[in-house]
Amino acid sequence: MMKQDFLRERDNLGRLEITSLKNNEEFKNIIGQIQLDFGGRLEVKMTDMVNKLLMEQEDRLRQIDDVKYQMDMNNKVISEKSKNEREEMRDRY
């Protein structure tokens, strides 16, 4: 009787180990799938973020160019005004 119990327990233990290995493989597959999915999503998010940053940089560079152009035009207007005022002063005297 003890021998039968021993054999039964040994078979049960063998089945448990086999089930554990199957679950372990399934777990590995699930983790691998999650990693692939997460990696894909992360790559898409990073690409979106980089594109957004590049667009913002281009906008800032355009704004800087606009400000430089406005400053140049302002300086030209001021120098023209100054030149005209000097000429008016010369004409007066």
C-alpha positions as CSV (number, residue, x, y, z in Angstrom):
1,M,0.0,0.0,0.0
2,M,2.8,2.4,0.8
3,K,4.5,1.5,-2.4
4,Q,1.3,2.3,-4.3
5,D,1.0,5.7,-2.5
6,F,4.7,6.4,-3.2
7,L,4.2,5.6,-6.9
8,R,1.1,7.7,-7.2
9,E,2.8,10.6,-5.5
10,R,5.8,10.3,-7.8
11,D,3.4,10.3,-10.9
12,N,1.6,13.3,-9.5
13,L,4.9,15.1,-8.9
14,G,5.9,14.3,-12.5
15,R,2.6,15.7,-13.8
16,L,3.0,18.8,-11.7
17,E,6.5,19.4,-13.1
18,I,5.3,19.0,-16.7
19,T,2.4,21.4,-16.0
20,S,4.8,23.8,-14.5
21,L,7.1,23.7,-17.5
22,K,4.2,24.2,-19.9
23,N,3.0,27.2,-17.8
24,N,6.6,28.5,-17.7
25,E,6.8,28.4,-21.6
26,E,3.4,30.1,-21.9
27,F,4.6,32.7,-19.4
28,K,7.7,33.3,-21.5
29,N,5.7,33.6,-24.6
30,I,3.3,36.1,-23.0
31,I,6.2,38.2,-21.7
32,G,7.9,38.1,-25.1
33,Q,4.7,39.3,-26.8
34,I,4.2,42.1,-24.2
35,Q,7.8,43.2,-24.8
36,L,7.3,43.3,-28.6
37,D,4.1,45.2,-28.2
38,F,5.6,47.6,-25.7
39,G,8.8,48.1,-27.8
40,G,6.6,48.9,-30.9
41,R,4.6,51.4,-29.0
42,L,7.6,53.0,-27.5
43,E,9.2,53.3,-30.9
44,V,6.1,55.0,-32.3
45,K,6.0,57.4,-29.3
46,M,9.7,58.2,-29.6
47,T,9.3,58.9,-33.3
48,D,6.4,61.2,-32.7
49,M,8.2,63.0,-30.0
50,V,11.3,63.5,-32.2
51,N,9.2,64.8,-35.1
52,K,7.4,67.2,-32.8
53,L,10.6,68.5,-31.4
54,L,12.1,69.0,-34.9
55,M,8.9,70.9,-36.0
56,E,9.1,73.1,-32.9
57,Q,12.8,73.8,-33.6
58,E,12.0,74.8,-37.2
59,D,9.2,77.1,-36.0
60,R,11.6,78.7,-33.6
61,L,14.2,79.2,-36.2
62,R,11.6,80.8,-38.5
63,Q,10.6,83.1,-35.7
64,I,14.2,84.1,-35.0
65,D,14.6,84.8,-38.7
66,D,11.5,87.0,-38.7
67,V,12.7,88.9,-35.7
68,K,16.1,89.5,-37.3
69,Y,14.4,90.7,-40.5
70,Q,12.2,93.1,-38.5
71,M,15.2,94.4,-36.6
72,D,17.1,95.0,-39.8
73,M,14.1,96.8,-41.3
74,N,13.7,98.9,-38.2
75,N,17.4,99.8,-38.3
76,K,17.1,100.8,-41.9
77,V,14.1,102.9,-41.2
78,I,15.9,104.6,-38.3
79,S,19.0,105.2,-40.3
80,E,16.9,106.7,-43.2
81,K,15.0,108.9,-40.7
82,S,18.3,110.0,-39.2
83,K,19.8,110.7,-42.7
84,N,16.7,112.7,-43.7
85,E,16.8,114.7,-40.5
86,R,20.5,115.5,-41.0
87,E,19.8,116.6,-44.5
88,E,16.9,118.8,-43.4
89,M,19.1,120.3,-40.8
90,R,21.8,121.1,-43.4
91,D,19.2,122.5,-45.7
92,R,17.9,124.8,-42.9
93,Y,21.3,126.2,-42.3
